[in-house]
Amino acid sequence: KALKKQPFFGFFQEFPCQPTLKSHPRKNQSPFLPKFCRKLPLPKHFLFCYTNIIKRLTFPYFDWTPKGAWSSILGGSSENMSVFSQKMQALIQPRIDKGQLTIYGLAQNSKIDRSSLYKFLNGERLPASLAVLNRLMEALRLSPTQSSELRTAYDISRMGEESYQRRRNTVEFLNDFNQYVDVHSLTPVPILEPLPLPKEGAEVRSGILAVNSLVQSVVVAEATRPNGKIRVIAQPEYDFLIHSLSSLTLGRPCSIEHVICLESDSPEGDNQYNLDCLRAVVELMLSNRDYKPYYYYDSITSHFKNSNLLPYLVVTSECALQISYNRNYAICLRGEKYVSFFENLFDDACKRSNLMISTLGTITENLQYYYHEFVNRQSSPRWSCSCNPYFILYIDRPLLEKYLCDSPNREEIVQAFLHYQNYWGSLAQEKTPYIGYFTREGVEYFCRTGRLWHTPDSIYAPLEPRDRWEVLRRFCEDTNPSCTRLLLREPSVSFSSRLEITSFWDGSIAFSYELSPNKYAILFLYEKSLSACFDDLFSYLMEGNLVCTLSETKAYLRQKMDELEKTF
């Protein structure tokens, strides 16, 4: 009845509208209470009930968010707001000030309760799921850039800044492998005329441009030589040197030996610096066919900044180049005696370091490497991730005999497969927990072609549809409780079809990458901080419902079995 009386609305325009009582600590100062009642000794529960009744009655007719009053409505300082709420304010406030948006309209369009929207804006609550967040972004009609920024703010608020940064670094490292697919098929960078090298003796340069020009001259001169060889001691901070080595030696018969220092003082779970080191290694590994990286541990700050004036070193067949840690100063020593001196120093550094990558020439070597590594380390795998659905474990000897091509080493290949399968069988008997993650892409590739990634097409014929169906059946009927294989939901991590990651219980981690058919590079290192970061990433995928359950995984495979059954 009160809504029909015009004088009733007069008191609403005598003060700035506020949605809560937090901004009015004094007694009886509710903005929804008429002036004549403010001096009465009314109980708090009466004020609360009265305020909420008026708000509910009048909300369809009024927007309780007047222009210029947004900061007072949200209440509190920005320090108490979540990153998500601050981003929400930045997106909504300009529209409300221009009269383009109301909270009531946003609640209707997004089908989200008004109280929940206010809690989102106050930093008191986050959207319960990605589905709720997507409805909110659709109702706000955000651009792709704005949607990405709001999703990032949501992830930071949900995970925490440190966890989000660590997981993002890990995902970006995995995405790097997708940037170098078929890179060896590219045409080498044309070099019309090599830059002249300094004269015999010593020559100094100062300034970043002058130093980079000298670095390029040295690299180009060695890359264009037949069977050139470059020895490097460098960190990922000197990205110009890393990019020059990867681009100028691409497609040329020039080998690279690289010594890199991993941070020894990084706390467990902090993967930023050591992941940057691995990203530099991956770039050179996938662009140069003859690349050997070595690693050791030390304090980066003391070794490359405080106590070492010229920590970067490049040695070629003609000269030795030393560079300061800030890349502003360099000295080039050209001559046989200088080259011999620094080659000996570099060889000593390699002896004190560990080889990071093993290059294998055949599928047999690849399977045997993993088998011997499992046995020699006496540490079983904790989890692995690959596009491949691990169907190789369900291809028995009759199927191998049926599809393997005739070759002189055919029996050797069969024995390598069987030894690999027997190891996984013994692992299941030990009841050591293990999880294998795989992607839909790998399943669909197998069902469509009858082939498996990481297995060269030249050594076997594609499986017939009936045998593909049989492999899927064996997979679904595997009831081993200790070895679980789960399907990654789409989209989750952009995983390269040529990459396989295996984490071990002793903290070591292995990255196996198929460089080309019948050629594999395995990056194996004992690095707990990196292993912990990948463990954290896949734990997050499990908790965030980004991994299918075992029943969902088998249901998807049975669906593929039904599709295959129609073809025979």
Secondary structure, 3 states (H helix, E strand, C coil): CHHHCHHHHHHHHCCCCCCCCCCCCCCCCCCCCCHHHCCCCCCHHHHHHHHHHHHHHHCCCCCCCCCCCHHHHHCCCHHHCCHHHHHHHHHHHHHHHCCCCCHHHHHHHHCCCHHHHHHHHHCCCCCCCHHHHHHHHHHHCCCHHHHHHHHHHHHHHHHCHHHHHHHHHHHHHHHHHHHHCCHHHCCCCCCCCCCCCCCCEEEEEECHHHHHHHHHHHHHHHHCCCCEEEEEECCCCCHHHHHHHHHHCCCCCEEEEEEEEEECCCCCCCCHHHHHHHHHHHHHHHHCCCEEEEEEEECHHHHHHHCCCCCEEEECCCEEEEECCCCCEEEEEECHHHHHHHHHHHHHHHHCCEECEEEECCHHHHHHHHHHHHHHHCCCEEEEEECCCCHHHHCCHHHHHHHECCCCCHHHHHHHHHHHHHHHHHHHHCCCCEEEEECHHHHHHHHHHCCCCCCCHHHECCCCHHHHHHHHHHHHHCCCCCEEEEEECCCCCCCCCCEEEEEECCCEEEEEEEEECCEEEEEEEECHHHHHHHHHHHHHHHHCCCECCHHHHHHHHHHHHHHHHCCC
